[in-house]
Amino acid sequence: MQTIETGLPGLIIIKPKVFEDNRGYFFESFNKKRFINQALEYDFVQDNESLSTYGIIRGLHYQLAPYAQTKLMRVIYGKIYDVAVDLRENSPTYRQWYGKELSSENKEQLLIPQGFAHGFSVLSDKAIVFYKCDNFYQPESERGINYKDPTLNIDWRVNPEQAIVSAKDKVLPDFKEAEMNFSI
């Protein structure tokens, strides 16, 4: 397993070692020992999976502390553009975002630590996204930032006229109005 820094503290790309031959491929998508050896010590307690079609944008979502979640994102089928926004007020990269294409082909994963908002857009006809969380879902602490926030100016890499966004996500506040309680 190879780890690659993104420039936002704690936000890391994970490249698994993939073994391929004429039968297909094999890789470890998660190995606690390997994570600990890389100083990535998380106690994942919940797995989530979603199926989405082209143009769907999910996010930007997060949970307030103490229910914040670290997420380990990967794509089982298809391709997404995965986005994380640093919400930690005293972070040198506060308000900055990072986007990474994750796919069933590249098998890369994105480790998103607590204190980040998260969202993704679907770039393929369909995508199955699987992710681990280190805290349970707590509906009362769920918050979000509008995917069209003008200060973030995220290019979701889908045609805006084909974007499909839930009614709930369309009315999320802009960054400057969003409730946050994170620090490094």
C-alpha positions in Angstrom: 0.0 0.0 0.0 1.3 3.4 -1.0 0.2 6.7 0.6 0.3 10.0 -1.3 -0.1 13.4 0.4 -2.6 15.7 -1.2 -1.4 19.0 0.2 -4.3 19.2 2.7 -3.1 17.9 6.1 -4.5 14.5 6.8 -6.2 14.0 3.4 -4.4 11.1 1.8 -4.6 9.0 -1.4 -4.2 5.3 -0.8 -2.9 3.2 -3.7 -3.3 -0.5 -2.9 -0.9 -3.1 -4.4 -2.9 -4.8 -7.1 -2.0 -8.3 -8.2 -3.3 -9.0 -11.8 -3.1 -12.0 -14.0 -5.2 -13.8 -16.6 -7.8 -14.7 -14.0 -8.4 -11.1 -12.9 -7.0 -9.2 -10.0 -6.7 -9.2 -6.2 -5.9 -6.5 -3.7 -6.4 -5.7 0.0 -8.8 -2.8 0.2 -8.1 -2.4 3.9 -5.6 -3.9 6.3 -5.5 -2.5 9.8 -1.8 -3.5 10.3 -0.7 -1.7 7.1 -2.7 1.4 8.1 -1.1 1.4 11.5 2.4 1.0 9.9 1.6 4.2 7.9 0.5 6.0 11.2 -3.1 5.8 10.0 -4.8 4.6 13.1 -8.6 4.6 12.7 -11.2 2.4 14.2 -13.7 2.0 11.4 -17.2 1.1 12.7 -19.6 1.5 9.8 -19.5 0.6 6.1 -21.7 2.3 3.6 -22.4 1.7 -0.1 -24.3 3.7 -2.7 -25.4 3.2 -6.3 -25.7 6.4 -8.4 -26.1 7.3 -12.1 -24.3 9.8 -14.3 -24.6 13.4 -13.2 -25.6 12.8 -9.6 -23.8 15.1 -7.1 -23.9 14.0 -3.5 -22.8 16.5 -0.9 -21.1 18.4 0.6 -21.8 16.6 3.8 -20.3 16.3 7.3 -21.2 15.7 10.9 -20.3 18.1 13.7 -17.9 17.0 16.4 -18.0 14.9 18.5 -19.8 12.8 15.8 -17.5 13.8 13.0 -16.4 10.9 10.7 -13.2 9.9 9.0 -14.1 8.2 5.7 -12.2 5.8 3.5 -13.7 6.1 0.1 -13.4 3.8 -2.9 -15.3 2.9 -6.0 -16.4 -0.7 -6.7 -17.9 0.0 -10.1 -17.6 3.0 -12.4 -16.0 6.4 -11.8 -16.6 9.4 -9.6 -15.0 12.8 -8.8 -14.5 12.8 -5.0 -14.2 16.1 -3.3 -13.1 17.0 0.3 -13.2 20.6 1.8 -11.1 21.5 4.8 -13.4 22.9 7.5 -10.8 23.1 10.3 -10.6 26.8 11.2 -7.0 26.8 12.3 -5.7 24.6 9.5 -3.3 26.2 7.0 -5.6 24.8 4.2 -8.9 26.0 5.8 -11.6 26.5 3.0 -9.5 24.8 0.5 -10.8 21.8 -1.4 -9.2 18.8 -3.2 -10.8 16.6 -5.9 -9.7 13.2 -7.0 -11.0 10.8 -9.6 -11.7 7.4 -8.1 -12.7 4.5 -10.2 -13.0 0.7 -10.3 -10.1 0.9 -12.8 -7.5 2.8 -10.7 -8.7 1.2 -7.4 -7.4 4.3 -5.5 -9.0 5.3 -2.3 -9.3 8.7 -0.5 -8.9 8.9 3.2 -10.9 11.9 4.4 -10.2 12.8 8.1 -12.7 14.3 10.5 -13.1 18.0 9.9 -13.7 17.8 6.2 -16.9 18.2 4.2 -17.3 15.5 1.5 -19.1 15.0 -1.7 -18.8 13.4 -5.1 -20.2 13.5 -8.6 -20.7 10.5 -10.8 -18.7 10.5 -14.1 -19.7 7.1 -15.5 -23.1 5.7 -16.5 -23.4 4.2 -13.0 -21.1 4.0 -10.0 -21.1 2.0 -6.9 -19.3 3.8 -4.0 -18.2 2.0 -0.9 -16.8 3.7 2.2 -15.8 3.0 5.8 -16.5 5.5 8.6 -14.9 5.7 12.0 -18.1 7.1 13.7 -21.7 6.1 13.4 -24.2 8.2 11.5 -25.9 10.8 13.9 -28.8 12.6 12.0 -28.9 15.4 14.6 -25.3 16.4 13.9 -25.5 16.1 10.1 -24.6 19.4 8.3 -23.6 20.4 4.8 -22.5 23.1 2.4 -24.1 23.8 -0.9 -22.4 22.1 -3.8 -22.6 25.4 -5.8 -21.0 27.6 -3.2 -19.4 30.5 -5.1 -16.4 30.9 -2.7 -15.4 27.2 -3.2 -16.2 27.2 -6.9 -15.9 23.4 -7.3 -15.9 22.1 -10.8 -17.8 18.9 -10.3 -16.8 17.7 -13.8 -20.4 17.0 -14.9 -22.5 19.1 -17.3 -24.4 21.5 -14.9 -27.6 21.0 -17.0 -27.3 17.2 -16.4 -26.5 17.5 -12.7 -28.9 15.6 -10.4 -29.0 16.9 -6.8 -31.3 15.9 -4.0 -33.8 18.5 -2.8 -32.1 18.4 0.6 -28.6 19.1 -0.9 -29.9 22.0 -3.1 -30.9 24.0 0.0 -27.7 23.5 2.0 -26.1 26.8 3.1 -23.1 28.4 1.5 -19.7 28.0 3.3 -19.9 31.3 5.1 -23.3 30.4 6.7 -22.6 26.7 7.5 -22.3 25.6 11.1 -18.9 24.1 11.8 -16.9 23.2 15.0 -13.6 21.8 13.8 -10.0 22.5 14.6 -6.7 20.7 14.2 
